[in-house]
Amino acid sequence: MEQSGKRILYAVLNWGYGHTIHAFPLIDFLNQYHEVIFAADGQAMILLRRRFPQNLCVPMKDVRIRYSKHKVFMPFSLLLQAVKMLLGLRREHQLTQNLVKHLKIDRIISDNRYGVWNKRVPSYLITHQLRFHMPIHTMEPLSIFFNRMVFKGFTGVWVLDSPDNEQNLSGKLTHENALSSHPKVRFMGLWSDLVPRTVEEDIDLLAILSGPEPQRTMLENILLKQMPLLPGKKVLVRGVETSLPLNQEDIILFDFVDRERMNDLIARSRMVLCRSGYTSTMDLVRMGKKAIMIPTPGQTEQEYQAELYHKRGWFYTVSQNALALSKDIQAAQKFEPPNLSDWFNRTDLLDDAIRAWPKELLKIKS
């Protein structure tokens, strides 16, 4: 580890809890040796301030994406927002230059915020997508081109996954594509702040809601109708900080839980129901839990990951509109999460990446 600590700007994307939560164990490690300053917006800022009250957190607005209620309109909705996203990248890049100057930043770590880099400061992008899973597959080469352009601004790209072509969670998003062997790419292993525990599994079904509206509420309404019909103990974590006005006598409801409570609930559960987001998947694999995965309709990354895990026999998946809990829980029992314990919380890989921070890395060309 470098003896002299650095002042690090750590920028987090405010698109769901996942981008913030998977940063927790990395930040815990960095806080031991460096001064970490956060740049975030909205709920991401709230979560970071709650978990790390001793760290300075500056506001950095990011682009708001709202998914359509109807999957057929999703590609058109995203296309219309493309210009808005590009303008947002330019805005956050300009703000980054000001922060680097006034806060005397030594290093930048950007979690999926493509505009957060500085040409004079070693800047690192955290991602699990070297290419995007596009609604129209023939457009996927464009995502490779886009990422190549993005990489030019960064000193390195840190991929949250194992480098193994078979035992990994991102599939073709980071493996076996034109950018997998890019000289700036480092595979950094899998990260989760949850800790496996041997406890009594007294919860028959734990449903965890997350992700963008209106799809979060739509899935919640489906679950509130179906969960009371199931036997056993059922828990629903709504993932919001506003109380549900209805009295659900057959379901234990939580609006929002901290990570310690989430760790306890997952450890006690026989079956988990959640979105097929990447952070949720890392948590489930870390805890070794069976799950029903429901991708957010129209969110192509989640749809691809759910299909990948289902084919590999790791997690059962079903579409939101086809959900039938009594049948799906039985089907999900046949699936078994992979054992990837050797790749979790690899601080040695993070340490190696930090040691490779000298400025000559800036000379690497795309």
N, C-alpha and C positions, 0 to 999 in steps of 0.2 A: 504494500500500500504506500502511496506517496506520503512523505512525511509532512509536507506543507499542505494544509487544507485549501480547497478551492471554494469560491463563491459560485454556486450553481443555480442557474435559472431553470426550474423544472415546470414545464408547461403541460397542462392536462386538458384534454378535449371534454367538453360537457355534453356528450351524447350518451346518456344512460349512465348508470352507476359503474359499469364494468371498467371503463377507461380510468376511473379514479381508484377503484378498489384494487385492481391488480398492481397499482403503483405502490401500495402500502409497504410490502416487504422490501421493495427496492429502496424506498425512501428511508425506511428504518435503518438499512445498511449504510446509505450515504450520510445520514445524520450523525453517524458515529465519527466520521472523519472530515466532513465538509459542512459548510454553511449552505443550506438549501433554501432558496426563495421560490415560492410557488407563483405561477401565473395561471389563473383559471376564471371561470365564470359560473354563475348560477349554482346549481346543486353541487357541482364538482368543487366549487370554492367552499361551500358549507361543509362538505364531507372532509376536505383537507384541513380546514380550520378546527373542526371537531376532533379529528384524529391527531393532528400535530399543532396544538395551540401555540407552541413556542416558535414556530416558523412564520416568517413574514409571508403574507399572501397578497399579491397585487391583482387587481381586476384586469382580465383580458377577454373581451367579448369574442365569442365565436359564432359561426353561422348556425342559424336555427333551421333544422330539417324537421318537417312534419309529414309523416307518411300518410298516404291516401287510405281511406277506408276500403277502397276497392282495388284489388291487386292489378286488374287490367289497366288502370290508370297510372300505376306506379312509375313505369319508365318515362311517361310524359311529364309526370310531376317532378321527377328528378332532373330531367332535361331543362325544364323551366327554371329550376333553381341553380343550374350550373353556373350561370353568370353571377348570381348572388354569391356563390361559393368562391369564385375567383376573386371577386371584389373583397370578400372577407379575408382571403389569404393575403392580399396586398395590404389590407388594413393591419392585420396582426404582425406582418413583417415590419411595417413602419414602426409599430409600437415596440417591437422587439429591439430595434435599433436604439430607441430612446432609453429603454430599460438597461441595455448593455452599457450605454454611456453614463447614465446617471447613477446606476447602482454598482458600477464597476464589476460587471459579470465576467468571470473567468471561463465558464463552461456553460453550455446549453444542452438540456435534455428535453426533447419534445415528444410527447406521447400523441402521435397521430395528428399533430398540428403542423401542417406542411409549410406554413409561412414563418414558423418560429426558428430562425437561424440567423447567423451573422457571419460574414465572410472572414472577419478577423478573429473570431472566437471559435474554438472547436465545438461543433454542434452535432448532436446525435439524435437520430429519429428512432423512436420505438414503434414497432408495428408487428402485425402478424399477417400482413397482406403485401407480398411483393407484386402481386397482380390482383385485380378485382374480379369477382364473379359477376359478370354483367348480365342484365336481362336478355340481351341479344348477344349470343356467344361470339359472333363474328366481330364484335366490338372489343373483345378482350385484348387483342394486340395493342389497342389504343391505351389500355391501362398500363401495359408494359412501357410504352412510350412516355406516358405521363409520369410514371415512377422514375424513369431514367432522368427526366428533366428535374423532378423533385430532388433526386439524389445529388444533383450538382451542387445544391446549397449546403449539404450536410457532409461532415467529416466521416461519419459512419452511420450504419443502419443496424439497429439491434432488433433482431427477430425473436419474439417470445415463443419459442418452440424448441424441440429437440432437432438435431440435424439428421436424424435417422429417417430414411425415405418411407419406412413402413410404420414405425412406432412414433407417430406424431399426431398432433391435433389440428393442424392447419391444412393438411393435404396439399393439393396443387396450388393453393394460394401462396405458399412459400417454397414448395418443393418441386423439383423437376420442371423448372421453367427457366427462361432466359436470364433471370436475375438471381437465381439461387446461388450461383457461384460468383456474383459480382464482388469485386475486391473490397467494397465498403461494407459488405454484409457479414454480420456475426450472429450465430445462433446462440441465444442466451438462456436456453432452458425454459421451464415452465415455472410460474410464480403464483403462489397463493398464501395468504396469511392465516388460513384455516389450519387446524392441527387435528389429525385423526385421534379419536378417543374411543376406548372400549367402554361403552355404557349400554344400559338397557334400551332397546329400540321399542319405545312405547308409543310412537307416533306412526299410525298406519299410512298416512299420506300428508306430506308437506308440500304445499303449492306456493311457489315464490314468483311474484309478478314483478316485471321490470320492463324497461324500454319505453319507446315513444307513444304518445297519445295519437289517435284515439284507440289504437290497438290494445293498449294495456287495459283500458276500461272494458273493451269488448270481450277480452278473455276473462276478465273478472266477472262479468255478468254471466258468462257461460258456466264458470266454476261455481258461482253462488246458487245456480239452479241444480247442478249435478252433484256437488259434494255432499249436501245433506242426505242424499239417497244412498250413500255408501255406509257400510258398517264401520265400526272402529273409531279411533281418534283421528280427527282431521284438523290441520292447522293451515291457515292462509295468511301469508305475508304479502300485504298489498303493495308495498314499495313506494308509498306516498306518505306525506306527513299531515294529511287531512283525514279526519275521522269519517268512517262510514256511518251514515245515519240509521241504517237498518240494524235490527237486533237479530243476529244469526246464532240461535241457540245451539245448533248442531255443529258449528264450526268455531274453533278458537281463532280469533282475528287479531292480527298485529298490523298497524298501519306502516310503521317503519321500525326496524330493529338494527342495533349496532352489530358489529362483526363478532363480538363475543357471544351475543345471544344467537346470532345466525349459526355460529360454530356449534353451539349446543343443540339447536333445533335439527340441523342436518345430521349430527352424530346420532340423535335419538330416532331418526326416521328410517322406516323400512323402504319407503319409496318417495322420491322427490319428483315434482312436476315443475318445469321451468322453461324459459326460452332457451334456444340453442346458441346463445351468445358465447363468445370465446372465454370470457372470465368465468361465467357460470360453469362452463365445461371444465376449466382448470380446477375450480373448486370441487366439482363432483369427482373428478379423477383423483384429486388429492385425498378426498375423504373415502373413496372406494364405494360410492353409493349408486344403486340402480336408479334410473330416472326415465320419465316420460318427457321428451323434448318437443316443444311446440314452437317452430320458427315463426317470427313475426311475419305476417303475410306481406309479400312483396319485397322483403329485405333479403336480397339474393345471397348475401354472405351466410346468413343464418340458415337459409334453405339448403344451401350447398353443404354446410357443416352437418346439419341434421341428417341429410341423405348419406353423407360419408360415414357417420358414426353408426347409422342403422345398418348399412351394408357390411361394416366391419364387425357387427354383432356387439357393439359396445353399449349403445343406448337406443331404446325404442323411440320412434318418432311418429307423430301424427299431425295432420293439419288442424288448424284452429277450428274450422267449421265442421270437421269430421270427428271431433273429440267425443268419445263415449267412455267415460271413466271406468265403468264396471267391466267393460271388455278390455280396455287399454291397459289397465293395471295388471290383469292376468297375462297379457301378451308381453308386457315389459319385464316380467319375472324371468323370461328366457334370455335376457341380455345381461352381459357382464362387463363392467368398465375395465379398461386396460390397467395394467400395473406399470406406471411410469414414474415410480417413486425416485428412481435414480436421477431424474431430470428436474426435480423440484427444488426451487429456492437455491440455485447454484450461485452462491456468493463468490465462488472461485472464478466462475466465468465473468461475473460482474467486475471482480477485482482485476482480472486480466484485461478487460476492456478499459478500465480506468487507467491501468498502467500504460496502455497504448495511447495516451492522451497528448503526446508531444505534437507541436505544431506542424512537423513535417508531414503528418497525416493529411493535412489540408491540401497537399500537393497531389494526392490521388485523384486521377481523372476518371470521369464517368465513361 
